[in-house]
């Protein structure tokens, strides 16, 4: 690991994005040489979620590993959070002249990858989506409508006012269902607790608002989806994925049996084998 080149890139892109000078949409660690891969973490996670993955992939690829604003030690930015993240990444790829980058995205990062690949004239070569859906809101809410997702609502108010002890208890409960690896549950909980509270609340609203189900038809590059089966089983998971991705043609859907949301933690060998296969 120490023999590999590491570069920390703090992005401002003030002229391109029209952001205030103190704002940074994300920070990036660049490691390895070869074809560029952009690795997007899930909600509240830092670049460290990809440590084991990058340790392998950086032997043959140039890995650009992101931590989004408001998570880890990256300062928060003004809302709307998710659109600014997307704009920042597009500027990043353009400024570095990255040729045909591959995107690997987990959860929120997978939805972000789908959004970017649905844009006209995008440069992306292929997507590997890790346990992510084009519409998280539709999964969670009956009669879902994107326009109903607003920042000012009672649930967001409750989260913003929640004291640290109660928030940590909530985070612990949530983390226990995201991975079957008990050692990693603490790390996931800590990322949630460390996150800027407004980013946690309003950023998640941005994710719920995002509905890409119709826009999937615009994606022209190969898409691989690595999906978890826990806790509802493969049959239910397959039904959900096939319904949400029905407008995407030619995708490759694979299920990690016995894995929860953080597949890279629950089935690491399966995960790495399938990542390498799709990259090669």
C-alpha positions as CSV (number, residue, x, y, z in Angstrom):
1,X,0.0,0.0,0.0
2,X,2.8,2.4,0.9
3,X,4.5,1.8,-2.4
4,X,1.5,3.1,-4.3
5,X,1.2,6.7,-5.2
6,X,-1.5,8.6,-3.2
7,X,-2.7,12.1,-4.2
8,X,-5.2,14.1,-2.2
9,X,-7.2,16.4,-4.5
10,X,-9.3,19.1,-2.8
11,X,-11.8,20.4,-5.4
12,X,-13.2,23.9,-5.6
13,X,-14.0,24.5,-9.3
14,X,-15.4,27.9,-8.3
15,X,-15.6,29.3,-11.8
16,X,-17.1,26.1,-13.2
17,X,-19.7,25.5,-10.5
18,X,-20.4,29.0,-9.3
19,X,-19.9,27.9,-5.7
20,X,-18.7,30.0,-2.8
21,X,-14.9,29.9,-2.4
22,X,-15.1,27.9,0.9
23,X,-17.3,25.2,-0.6
24,X,-16.0,21.8,-1.7
25,X,-18.3,19.2,-3.2
26,X,-16.0,16.4,-2.2
27,X,-12.5,15.2,-1.6
28,X,-10.8,12.5,-3.7
29,X,-8.0,10.1,-3.1
30,X,-6.3,9.0,-6.3
31,X,-4.3,5.7,-6.2
32,X,-2.8,3.4,-8.8
33,X,-2.2,3.7,-12.6
34,X,-4.2,2.6,-15.6
35,X,-7.7,3.1,-16.8
36,X,-9.6,5.5,-14.5
37,X,-12.3,4.2,-12.1
38,X,-14.5,6.5,-10.1
39,X,-15.6,4.9,-6.8
40,X,-18.6,6.6,-5.1
41,X,-19.5,5.6,-1.5
42,X,-22.9,5.2,0.0
43,X,-24.7,7.8,2.1
44,X,-22.5,9.0,5.1
45,X,-19.6,6.7,4.1
46,X,-16.1,8.0,3.5
47,X,-13.6,6.8,0.9
48,X,-12.5,4.2,3.5
49,X,-15.5,2.0,2.6
50,X,-13.5,1.1,-0.6
51,X,-10.2,0.4,1.2
52,X,-10.1,-3.4,0.4
53,X,-11.5,-2.8,-3.1
54,X,-8.9,-0.2,-3.9
55,X,-6.1,-2.3,-2.5
56,X,-6.8,-4.8,-5.3
57,X,-8.0,-2.6,-8.1
58,X,-5.2,0.0,-7.8
59,X,-2.7,-2.7,-9.0
60,X,-4.1,-2.3,-12.5
61,X,-6.3,0.8,-12.5
62,X,-6.2,4.5,-11.5
63,X,-8.8,4.7,-8.7
64,X,-10.4,8.0,-7.9
65,X,-12.1,7.4,-4.5
66,X,-14.6,10.0,-3.3
67,X,-15.7,11.3,0.1
68,X,-18.7,13.7,-0.4
69,X,-19.2,17.0,1.4
70,X,-20.6,16.7,4.9
71,X,-19.2,13.2,5.5
72,X,-16.1,12.2,7.3
73,X,-13.9,15.2,7.7
74,X,-15.1,17.0,4.5
75,X,-16.9,20.3,5.4
76,X,-20.6,20.5,4.4
77,X,-21.9,22.6,1.5
78,X,-25.1,24.5,0.9
79,X,-28.1,22.6,-0.4
80,X,-29.2,21.3,-2.8
81,X,-26.5,18.9,-1.9
82,X,-26.8,16.0,-4.4
83,X,-27.0,18.2,-7.6
84,X,-23.9,20.0,-6.5
85,X,-22.1,16.7,-6.0
86,X,-23.1,15.6,-9.5
87,X,-22.0,18.9,-11.0
88,X,-18.7,18.7,-9.2
89,X,-17.9,15.2,-10.4
90,X,-18.7,16.2,-14.0
91,X,-16.3,19.2,-13.7
92,X,-13.7,17.0,-12.1
93,X,-13.8,14.4,-14.9
94,X,-13.7,17.2,-17.5
95,X,-10.8,19.2,-15.9
96,X,-8.6,16.1,-15.5
97,X,-9.5,14.9,-19.1
98,X,-10.3,11.4,-17.8
99,X,-11.0,9.2,-20.8
100,X,-13.9,6.8,-20.6
101,X,-13.9,6.3,-16.9
102,X,-15.7,3.4,-15.2
103,X,-17.9,4.1,-12.3
104,X,-18.4,1.8,-9.3
105,X,-21.1,3.1,-6.9
106,X,-22.6,1.8,-3.7
107,X,-26.1,2.7,-2.6
108,X,-26.3,6.5,-3.0
109,X,-23.2,6.3,-5.1
110,X,-24.9,3.8,-7.4
111,X,-27.9,6.0,-7.9
112,X,-25.6,8.9,-8.6
113,X,-23.8,6.8,-11.2
114,X,-27.1,6.1,-12.9
115,X,-28.0,9.8,-12.9
116,X,-24.7,10.8,-14.5
117,X,-24.8,8.0,-17.1
118,X,-28.3,9.1,-18.2
119,X,-27.1,12.5,-19.3
120,X,-26.4,13.2,-22.9
121,X,-22.8,12.9,-24.2
122,X,-21.5,11.6,-20.9
123,X,-18.0,10.0,-21.1
124,X,-18.6,6.9,-18.9
125,X,-17.5,3.5,-20.2
126,X,-19.5,1.2,-17.9
127,X,-21.2,1.2,-14.5
128,X,-21.0,-1.3,-11.7
129,X,-23.9,-0.6,-9.3
130,X,-23.7,-2.1,-5.8
131,X,-27.1,-2.6,-4.1
132,X,-28.6,0.6,-5.4
133,X,-32.0,1.5,-7.0
134,X,-33.0,4.3,-9.4
135,X,-35.7,5.4,-7.0
136,X,-35.1,4.8,-3.3
137,X,-38.2,6.9,-2.5
138,X,-40.5,4.5,-4.4
139,X,-39.1,1.6,-2.5
140,X,-39.8,3.2,0.8
141,X,-43.1,5.0,0.2
142,X,-46.4,3.9,-1.3
143,X,-47.8,6.3,-3.9
144,X,-44.4,7.9,-4.1
145,X,-44.1,11.2,-6.0
146,X,-40.8,13.0,-6.4
147,X,-42.3,16.4,-6.0
148,X,-43.6,15.5,-2.6
149,X,-40.0,15.2,-1.2
150,X,-39.4,18.6,0.4
151,X,-36.8,19.8,3.0
152,X,-39.3,21.3,5.3
153,X,-41.3,18.3,6.8
154,X,-42.0,16.9,10.3
155,X,-39.6,14.0,10.0
156,X,-36.7,16.2,9.0
157,X,-37.4,18.6,11.8
158,X,-37.4,15.7,14.3
159,X,-34.0,14.5,13.0
160,X,-32.5,17.9,13.2
161,X,-33.7,18.3,16.8
162,X,-32.6,14.8,17.9
163,X,-30.0,14.9,20.6
164,X,-26.6,13.1,20.1
165,X,-27.5,10.2,22.3
166,X,-30.7,9.4,20.6
167,X,-29.2,9.9,17.2
168,X,-26.4,7.5,17.9
169,X,-28.9,4.9,19.2
170,X,-30.8,5.2,15.9
171,X,-27.6,5.0,13.9
172,X,-26.6,1.8,15.8
173,X,-29.9,0.2,15.0
174,X,-29.8,1.1,11.4
175,X,-26.1,-0.1,11.0
176,X,-27.0,-3.5,12.5
177,X,-29.2,-4.2,9.5
178,X,-26.8,-2.9,6.8
179,X,-24.1,-5.6,7.2
180,X,-23.9,-9.0,8.9
181,X,-20.3,-8.3,9.7
182,X,-20.5,-7.1,13.3
183,X,-17.1,-5.5,13.3
184,X,-18.1,-3.3,10.4
185,X,-21.4,-2.3,12.0
186,X,-19.6,0.0,14.4
187,X,-17.8,1.7,11.5
188,X,-21.0,2.3,9.6
189,X,-22.6,3.7,12.8
190,X,-19.6,6.0,13.4
191,X,-19.8,7.4,9.9
192,X,-23.5,8.2,10.4
193,X,-22.7,9.9,13.7
194,X,-19.8,11.8,12.3
195,X,-21.8,13.2,9.4
196,X,-22.9,16.8,9.4
197,X,-26.5,16.7,10.7
198,X,-28.0,19.0,8.0
199,X,-26.2,17.1,5.3
200,X,-27.6,13.8,6.7
201,X,-31.2,15.2,6.8
202,X,-31.3,17.3,3.6
203,X,-28.9,15.1,1.6
204,X,-31.1,12.1,2.2
205,X,-34.1,14.1,1.1
206,X,-32.2,14.8,-2.2
207,X,-31.7,11.0,-2.6
208,X,-35.4,10.3,-1.9
209,X,-36.4,12.9,-4.4
210,X,-34.3,11.4,-7.1
211,X,-36.4,9.2,-9.4
212,X,-34.5,7.8,-12.4
213,X,-36.8,5.0,-13.4
214,X,-37.9,6.6,-16.7
215,X,-34.4,8.1,-17.4
216,X,-32.8,4.6,-17.3
217,X,-33.9,4.2,-21.0
218,X,-31.3,6.9,-21.8
219,X,-28.3,4.9,-20.5
220,X,-26.4,3.3,-23.4
221,X,-23.4,1.8,-21.6
222,X,-23.1,-1.6,-20.0
223,X,-24.5,-1.8,-16.4
224,X,-23.8,-4.5,-13.9
225,X,-25.9,-4.6,-10.7
226,X,-24.6,-6.5,-7.6
227,X,-27.5,-6.9,-5.3
228,X,-27.9,-8.2,-1.7
229,X,-30.5,-10.7,-0.7
230,X,-30.7,-10.0,3.1
231,X,-33.1,-9.5,4.8
232,X,-36.0,-10.3,2.4
233,X,-34.5,-13.1,0.3
234,X,-33.6,-13.4,-3.3
235,X,-37.2,-13.7,-4.6
236,X,-38.3,-10.4,-3.2
237,X,-35.0,-8.7,-4.1
238,X,-35.3,-9.9,-7.7
239,X,-38.8,-8.7,-8.0
240,X,-37.8,-5.2,-6.6
241,X,-34.8,-4.9,-8.9
242,X,-36.6,-6.1,-12.0
243,X,-39.5,-3.7,-11.4
244,X,-37.3,-0.6,-10.8
245,X,-34.9,-1.4,-13.6
246,X,-37.4,-2.4,-16.3
247,X,-36.6,0.6,-18.5
248,X,-32.9,-0.2,-18.6
249,X,-32.0,-2.5,-21.4
250,X,-29.3,-5.2,-21.3
251,X,-28.2,-4.9,-17.7
252,X,-26.5,-7.8,-15.8
253,X,-28.1,-8.4,-12.4
254,X,-26.3,-10.7,-9.9
255,X,-27.2,-11.5,-6.4
256,X,-24.9,-11.9,-3.4
257,X,-26.5,-14.7,-1.4
258,X,-26.4,-14.1,2.3
259,X,-25.2,-10.5,2.0
260,X,-26.8,-7.4,3.4
261,X,-26.5,-3.9,2.0
262,X,-22.7,-3.6,2.4
263,X,-21.9,-6.6,0.1
264,X,-18.2,-5.7,0.1
265,X,-18.2,-6.5,3.8
266,X,-20.5,-9.5,3.9
267,X,-19.2,-11.4,0.8
268,X,-15.8,-9.8,0.1
269,X,-14.4,-12.7,-2.1
270,X,-17.7,-12.9,-4.1
271,X,-17.7,-9.2,-4.5
272,X,-14.1,-8.8,-5.7
273,X,-14.4,-11.8,-8.1
274,X,-17.5,-10.2,-9.8
275,X,-15.9,-6.7,-9.9
276,X,-12.8,-8.1,-11.5
277,X,-14.8,-10.1,-14.0
278,X,-16.8,-7.1,-15.2
279,X,-13.7,-4.9,-15.4
280,X,-11.8,-7.4,-17.5
